[in-house]
Amino acid sequence: MSPWLTVVGIGEDGFKGLGRNARHALLRATRIIGGQRQLDLLPVCIRGERQPWPSPFSLKPVLARRGEPVCVLASGDPMFYGVGASLARQVAAEELLILPAPSSVSLAAARLGWPLQEVVTLSVVARPLAALNAHLASGVRVLVLSNDGQSPAAIAALLAESGFGSSRLSVFEHLGGEDERRIDGLAQGWIDPSVADLNLVAIDCLADANTQGLSRLAGLPDSAFKHDGQLTKRDVRAMTLARLAPMPGELLWDVGAGSGSIGIEWMRAHPSCRALAIEADEGRQGLIEHNRDALGVPGLQLIRGTAPQALAGLEAPDAIFIGGGVTRDGVLDTCWQHLRPGGRLVANAVTLQSEMTLMNWRAQHGGELTRVHVAQAQPLGEFDTWRQALPITLLEVVKPL
């Protein structure tokens, strides 16, 4: 079967910048669908009926023409945060031809002399700006697809607030076209010039003098989180996440999430990791919302309720951490029932009652128990001594395939 649908990436240079195959596809098409800006770039020799995307956006106008010679116009590379990816999930590969143009990210990297494979790329088009926080570290270079003309100023404000006001910004608009423009400056004191809605922000990250760097590895300092004392402490958190073993694309349930530290660090492990934080306390729910944004994982989903009742209807997880409510009737059994085969369950206990619950549950389902003792050196008069934290018992069990 030959493709009936062709997705053409078009840049600011319009029809003259397209290759031969893209031009021929547009000349043959009976219908051309795209944003009004892209449609306006076509010359009068293109006779196919032009149809703007509906609002709200929908792929139905394309799918309804299945079998006809249809072209879809997209900005730059349609497979880079573009409509090409959405269509590829709906249309079989043999029915679809994608002809990309250079993406704005490729053009910006070329202007800056940045090797693209060494650059973090991020889109804030209809996405939370707070996701940028996960990538901030001195020496990191980030290319951000803006949501609108206000995005550069919002990005500059976020950088300054996060301790990266010394970072250098370059804002590009109309990349690849006759009206291409570049604006340079520092995040701190950004002058907020008028910028076209279609723009890209390049960030050369530089931390301010007193800004503490935060690793992507498990075990962030306790001071990185706002909490009310209900926090899995740094050393235990690192050991817990090592047992949970986050993998790309996997989903975690953080049950009795407290301040959300386990779910947040799970999501920081890889951009595709997902987490649900189940928490009943309103005050702690607010802490989770603050922490997830401040640490760059605004996609962490907060489930407001108490386990096991709040677990009904949730997507089955690949891993579960139970940090609170272990002794509550049905929590362990309900979590175990929902866990995917091959998934990992880790539960922590501090009290004798919760420890006994884990021991009894292990007798039925197996797993490993680990006792953790952490002590820190603290002053004792003119000398130092070890101050022992409460011991933690960890249950780790893998669900059979």
N, C-alpha and C positions, 0 to 999 in steps of 0.2 A: 504493500500500500504506500503510495506516495503521499507526502505531507500535504494536508489541506490548509494547515495553519502555519504561518510564518511570523515569528516575532522579530522585529527589526529594531536594533538599538540605534538611536539617532542622537547625534551630539548637537552642540550649539552652532556648528557650521552647517547644519541642515542637510538638504538633499545632495548638495555637491560633495559632502564628505563621506557619502555612502559608497560602498563597493558595488561592483557590477551585479552580484547576486541579489543584494538588497534592493537595488533599483529595479531589477527585472521583477522581483516579487511584488513590489508596489505597483508596477505597471500592469501586472496580471490580475491583481486583486479586485474583486467586485465590491469588497467592503473593507474599510480601513478604520480600526478602532484605536483610540488613544486619548491622551490628555489634549486639551485644546491647544496648549503651547506646542506640542509636537505636531499636531495636525496643521497648525499654521505655518510650519516649516516646509510643507510640501508645495511644489510648484503646480501650476494649472494643468500641466500635462498628465498629472495623475488623475484618472477619471473615476476611480472607484468611489463609492459613496462613503463619506466621512462621518464617523459617529463618535462623539465624545463619550467617555466613561460616564455611567450613571452616578448619581449621588443619592444615597450612600453607594460606595464602590461595590461592584458586583461583576463576576465573570460571566453571568448569564447571557449578555449580548453576544459573547464569543461562542459559548457552548451551544447556543441556539442555532448557530450557523454551521454546525458540524457538517463536513463534506463539501462546503463551498470554499473557493479560494479566498481566504481571509488573511489580512495582515493586522498585526497589533504593533503599534509604535510604543517604544519605551525609551527612557533616557539612558544613554550609554550602554552599559552591559546589563541586559535584562535579568541575568542570573545573579547579580550582586544587589541584594536587597530590592529586587525588582519583580515585575509582574511575571517574568519568565519562570521563576521558581513556583509561583502559584499555579500557573497553567500546566507546568510539568507534572504536578500532582493530580491534575484532572484529565489530561490528554495523554494518550499512549505515545511513547517515544517515536514510533514509526509514523505517527500522524503530525508530528511537530518538528519544525525547523527553526532554530534560533541563530540569528546572525548578529553577534554583538559588535558594538563600537567600543572604543576606549572608555572605561568608566571614569568618573570624576576623580576617583581615588588614584587611578593610574596616571591621569594628567597632573594631579597635584604632586604626586611623588616625583614625577619627571621634572616639574618646575623647581622643586625643593632639592633635588638630588638625593632623595631618601630611597635606599633599597626597599622595595615594597615588601619583601619577605621578612624584613626586620621591623615592620610597622604594625601597630595595633589598629584595626579598623573597627569602627563603631557607628551605628546609626541611632539617632535620637528622633527619627521621623515617627511621630505618634508613639514614642517610647520614652520611659522615664530618663531624665538627664542624670539621675543619681547613679546609673550604671557606670558612669565614667569613673566614679570613686574607686572601683575595684582595680583600675589600671594605673593609678597614679604612683609613680616612683621616679626618682631622678634618673635621667637618661632615656626614659621611655618616650617614644614618639607615637602620637596618636593622630589618626585622621578621622574626623567626625562628620558624618552626613547630617546637616542641620535640618531642623523641622521647619524653620521659617527665618525671617530677617532678625528676629529677637534672639535667636539661639546663640550667636557669638557673645553677646553681652551676658546672657545667662551662664554660658560656659566659663567666661572670665570670672564672674562672681563666685561660681562654685569652686574654681581653682583657688581663688584668694581665700575663701572661707575654709578650704581644706588644707591650707598651708602650702599651696603651690602658686602663690601670687607672682613668683619670679619667673614662671614659665613664659616662654615666648609663643605668641599666637600669630598665625598667618591665616587670614580669611580670603578665600577665593570665591569670586562670583563669575558667572557666565564663562566657565572654563571651556576653552577650545573655540570660542566665538570671537567675533570682532570687538565685543564689548568686555572682554575679559579684564578683570581687575583684581589686584592683590593689595590687602591692607595688613600691615605688620604692627605689632605692639606687644606690650607685656600685659599679663592677666591683671596684675595690680595696677589700677589706674587706667583700665581700658577706656578709650574715649567714646565708645559706642557710636560709631558713624552709621549713617544710613546704609543698609546692606540689602541686596536683593533677596527675596524669599528663597531662591534656589542658590544655596551657597555651601561651601565646605570649610571646616575649621581644622587647621593643622596645629597640633600642640607639641612643642618640644619641652617636655616636663623637667622642671627644676624645683626641688623642694626648698622652702625657706629654711633659714639657719636652724630654727628650733623645732622643725617638723620631724616627728618620729616616723621612720619607714615601717610599713606593714607588709610582711611577707605573705605570699599566697599559700605557703605551707601551713598545716594545722598547728595551732598553739599560739594564737595572737595573745598579746599581753592582756590581762584582765582589764586594764585601763582603757582598752579600745572599745569596751562595751559600757553602755549605761545600764545599771542594774540595781536591784534592791537587796542584794545579797544572795538572791536565787540565781546563781551562776555556776556552771561547771567550770572549775578553776583550770588555769592554763595547762598544767602538766597532765591532769586527768583528761582534759579535753583533747589534748594531742593523742593520748593513748586510746581514747574512745574512738576518735576519727580514724586512727590506724586500723582498728578492728572493723569499723563500718566500711572502710575501703571504698571511697567514692570513685565511680567510673563514669566516663562521659555518657550523658543522656539519662542517667539513672535518677530515680525519684526516692527521696527520703521522707519518712514521717518522723518529725521531732515531737514526741508526745510528752506533754507537760513541759513545754518549751522554755518556761522561765523567761530569760532575756533573749532567747533565740540563738544563742552562741553556736550550738552544734549545727543547726540548719544553715546558719549563715556561713560558717566555715566549710560545710559540705558544698555549698554553691560556689564559694570562691575557689574551690579545687579545680573546677573546669567550667567554662561558660555555658555548657549545655546541661550541667547538673541542675536538678530541680528539687525543691523541698516544700513540704507543708508543715507549718508550725501550729500545733494544737495547744491552745492555752485558754483557760477560763477566766483568769484574773484580769480585770480591765486595766489596772495599772501596768501589769506586765505586758499586756497587749500593746500599750503605747510604747513601752521600751523596745519591743520587737520591731515595731514600725520605724522607730528612730534608728535602731542599730542596723537594720537591713539597708536603709538608704545611705547612712553614713559610711558603711563598709561596702557599698557598691553592688548589692544584690536586691534591688527593689522588686524583682520577680518572685521573691519568697512569698508564698501565699499563707496568710494568717487565717486559721480556722478557729473561730470564737466559740469555745465550748469545752465540755469535760469528756474525757475518754472514760468508758468506751462508747458512750452515746454519740459523741461528735464524729466518730470514725465511720458511721454508716454512710454508704454511698460514695466514699472517696475512692480515687483511683488506686489500684493495688500498688504498693511500693516495692522497690528493690531492696530497701534496707529500712530498718526501724530503730530509732533510739528512744528509750523510755527513761526520762530523767526525773519524772515525778509521777506519783500515783501508782507505783508498782503494787502496793497492797490493796488497791481498789478492786473490788470484785469484777472479774471479767476482762480487765485491761490486758494482761499477758495473753490470755487465750484468744481474745478478739484480734489482737495484733498478729498473733501467730496464724490465725485463720486467713487473714487478709494478705499476709506476706507472700510474695511470689516464690515459687519453687526455686531453690538455689539462692534465695535472699538471705541477708544477714540481720539478726536481731541482737542488739546490745542494750542491756539494762544496767543501770547503776543503782546501788543501794548504800545508804549511810546508816540507817537505824537497824537495830537487831530484828525488828519485825519485817522490814523490807528485805533484809538479808536472808531471813528464814524463808520468805516467800520465794526468793530466787532459788534457794537450795531445794525446796520441795518441787518447784516447777522443773528444775534441771533433772531431778530423779525420774521424771516422766518423759522428758523430751531430749535429754542429753545436753551437750554443750560444755564449755569450759568456764570455770570460775577463777577469777584472779583477784587477789587482795592487794591493794595499793596503799602504801604509806608514804606520805610526802612530808618532809620537814624542811624548814627554812632557818637559816642562821639569823638570830636576832640578839640585840644587846641584853646583857645581864650584868648590871652594874658597870664595872670597868672592862668586863670581858664579853664574850659572845657565847651563846648556847643554841641548841636546836629546839625550835618550837614545832611540835608535831601537830599537823592538821588532822582532822577526823579521817580515819581510814575509810577507803571506798572499796566496795566489792563490785566487780564487773562480771556480768554474765554475758558470754558470747556464744551464739548458737547459729548454725547454718541450716536452713530448711532443706530437707532432702528433695532431690529432683523427682 
